Amino acid sequence: MKIELLKNAKRKCNILLIDDLFSTGATLNECAKALKTDELVDNIYVLALTKTRD
């Protein structure tokens, strides 16, 4: 899987990635790798929410 950055930030910023499922982390790792190529991206935070059945 390859995720690429389509636009660069216009000012210094922090990014919050929201995902509905975190298992291997492959998608979030690829997103973070692409975002880190932008020198204006300061910090990258991740929120993953999953509801499981009992």
HELIX and SHEET records of a PDB file:
HELIX    1   1 ALA A   26  LEU A   35  1                                  10    
SHEET    1   A 2 CYS A  13  ASP A  19  0                                        
SHEET    2   A 2 VAL A  41  ALA A  48  1                                        
END                                                                             
